C-alpha cells in the first residue's frame, strides 16, 4: 500500500515561516498572530496619552455639562429640561442668540470674500509673500491683546481713538473746522438776549442799521478760549455805518473781579469765529458775518427797517467728535471688524495656497478663448477654489460661534448686553455674577449642538478630499 507524504514548503529567507494555506487556522504559537498583537499593543501605548487627554479635556467636560444642565443652580435638585426652557425665555439669552446669528451670517462670508479678493489681487505681485506675512501677523496676537488695541482704537475721544481722529480730520477738512462754545450762555437776569428753542440766542429788542449791538456771554472757561482771542474793548468803540449793524460778541466777565455786567470792560476778550446774523421782522436772515479775533462783527448792506441780531444754535453746538463706535448701534459691527483684522490673514494664506495649486492651463485657455479677467474669476477661479473656500467658510463659522474674548474686552460695561453672544452669555450666567452653572451648562450644550453640524461637515469634506 503506497505511503502518502505531505511536502512541507521551505522556510522563507530570514527564517520567517511561510504563509499558511487558505482556510488553515492559526495555531496558538503562530508567530504572525504574536506580531499582530505586538503591533496593536505598541499602537495602543502610543495612543493612550492622546486618548487620556482627549477624555479628560473633551469627553468628560461634555458628559459632565450634559448631566449638570439637568440640575438647578445648587447642583442638588434634578430639574430635567427646566434649564433649557428658561434659556429660551430669558431676554439676555435671546439677544445673545440673535447676535451669534449675526456673527455667523456676516463674519465668515466677509472673511472668505475678503481673503479671496486679496489672494487674487496679490497673486501677480513680487512682494506677495511679504504682504501675506504682514496680513498673517495679527494671528500671532492673542485675542486679549487685540481686544485692548481695538478698545483704544474705537475710543470716542479723537485725542485717544485713532479711528475717530481720522473721522474728525476728514469731517473738518470737508465741512471746515467749526468753532463753537457749548458751555456759553447769557448772564442770569440779562434781558438783552433771549434763548430760542433750538439753543440759539437773539436780541430781545429790535434795532436799526447804524447802531451797535454788543452781545455779552458767560460760561466759557479760560482754558476753552482760543489762543487768538483779543480784547473786545477797542472794537466795541468803532461806530457803525448807516447801512450796517456792528458790535462785538465777548465774555462778560472780568478775571479777578471787577467790571460791570453788560459793559465791555478793558480786559474782557472777544469770542472769535462765531456766526452772527441779522434777522428782519419776517424772520428771514438779511445779513450774516463771522466774528474776528476781538469778537467784532459787521452786518453790512442792510436796508432800512428793524432787525434782531442773532447767534444761531450752531455757535453753541458741541464740536463734532466722530462716530460712537462703542455705542449700542455699532458695537457688534465694530467687534466683527476687529475679528476680521485678526483672521483675514488666515483666509488669505489658505486661499492663496489653493490658488497656487490651481492648474494654469485652464486659466490661459479661457483667456485665449476671449474671456476677460472678471469672467475668468467668476466662472473658473471661484469654482475651482470651491473646496478651499468651503473649508475657510466652515472653519470661520465654527470659530465665530465660540467668540468670547473680543466681545468681553471691547464692549464697555453699559453696552455689553447689546454685544452679547452665546459664549459670553454662558460665562456670565455661570461665573460672571449669575452663579447658575445649571443654566450655564445648558447654554454650553446648546453651543455644542450648534457647532457639531459645522464640524461634521468639515470632517466629511476633508475625507472626500483625501479619497
Protein Blocks (a to p, Z undefined) as FASTA:
>chain_A
ZZdddddddddehhiacdddehiacdfklmklmmmmmmmmmmmmmmmmmmmmmmmmmmmm
mmmmmmmmmpcfkopacghjmmmmmmmmpmklmmmmmmmmmmmmmmmmmmmmmmmmmmmm
mmmpmklmmmmmmmmmmmmpcfklmmmmmmmmmpmblklmmmlmmmmmmmmmmnopaddd
fkbccdehiakbccdfkopacdfbdcdehiacddddehiafklpcfkbccfklmmmpccd
fkbccddddddddehiajjehiacfklccdehiacddddfkopafbdcdddfkopacdeh
iaeddddddddfklmgccdebjafkbmklmmmmmmmmmmmmmmmmmmmmmmmmmmmpcfk
lmmmmmmnopafklmmmmmmmmmmmmmmmmmmmmmmmmmmmgmklmmmmmgfklmmmmgc
fklmmmmmmmnonopaklmmmmmmmmmmmmmmmmmmmmmmmmmmmZZ
